[in-house]
Amino acid sequence: MREHARGMSRSAHLCSDCDAVCCRLTVVLQPEDRVPERFTARTRAGLHVMARDEQGWCVAVDAARMCCSIYDTRPGVCRRFVMAGPYCRASRAEYSAQAARGIPLALE
């Protein structure tokens, strides 16, 4: 287990055990991000964000391989997102609580 070799405990969250919650979060793009326009959208408030599909997934996710199709040019916020870090764990907990209540995760 590569994650374990990097110092993570066996009980740590792994992306392979997740519903890819991070790939469903709203990703606000910064001016320095170099994401191809076809992967982006504007919110009603005018924010430049990563576009999402009808199910709420980031459109850059390669569904066949379950990985980021623009990994080398992914936004800075995605680069800083730490697997099993505090924000990852909080996002997973919120998603799990919403799923348990039957509330779909849909951000506008």
N, C-alpha and C positions, 0 to 999 in steps of 0.2 A: 504494500500500500504506500504509494509515493507520498501522500499527505502525511502519513504517520512518520515517514522517514524525515520529513521536514520539521518534526517536532510537534505535530498535532496529535492529540490523543485519539484513540480509536473511537471515542464517544463524540468527537467533534463532528459538526455538520459537514457533509460532503456534497458537492454539486450533484453527484450521481444519485444521491438520496433525496433530492429536492424537486419541487415542482417548478424550478427555474423562476422563483419569485423575482429575482433581480432583473430578469428579462421582461418583466411586466411592469416595472416601475417607470414613472415619468422621468425621462432623461432630458434635462434642459441643456442645450448645446451652448458652448462658449465661443467667442470669436476665434480663438486659436484652434478649435476643433476643425478637422479636415474630413468631414463625413460627406460622402457623395449625396447631392441634393435629393436623389430619388429615395433615399432612406429617411428623409426629414419631413416635418410638417410644421404648421403654425397653429398654436392654440387660439381659442377665442380671445384670449388676453394678449395675443401677439408674440408669445414666447416661441422661439425656435427650438424644437424638440425632435427627438427621434420619433419617427412615425410608428404606429402600432396597427396591427391587423384587427379584424373583427372580434377575435377572441382576446385581445389585449396584449398579444405578444409583440415584442420589438420586431419590426420587419427585417432587421438584419440577421435574425436567428435563422440558421439553416436547419429547417425542421427534420430533414433526412438524417443529418449527422448530429443534431442537437449541439451546435456550436455557433459562435459568432462568425458570420460570413465576411465581416469587415474588421476582423481582429486587429490587423496591423494599423488600421486607421480609426479604430473605435474611439469614442469620445473620452476626454480626460476623466470625467466622473466614473466611467466604466473601468478605466485603468486603476483608479483609486479604490474601487469597491473591493473590500477584503473578504474573501470567503471565510465564513465563520466569525467574522468580526462583529462588533456590537451592532452596527446598522443591519448587517445580514441577518443576525439572530432576531433582532426586533422586527424586521420585515417579515421573516418567516413566521414569527409568533402572531403578528397581526393577520397575516394571510390565513393561518390555521384557524384563528378565532373566527374570522369572517366565514370561512368555509364551513366550520362547525355550525354556524348560525344560518347557513344557506344564503348568505349575502354574496353576490358576485363581486369580484374585485374589478371595479371599473372607475378609472380616474378620467376626469375631463380636463 
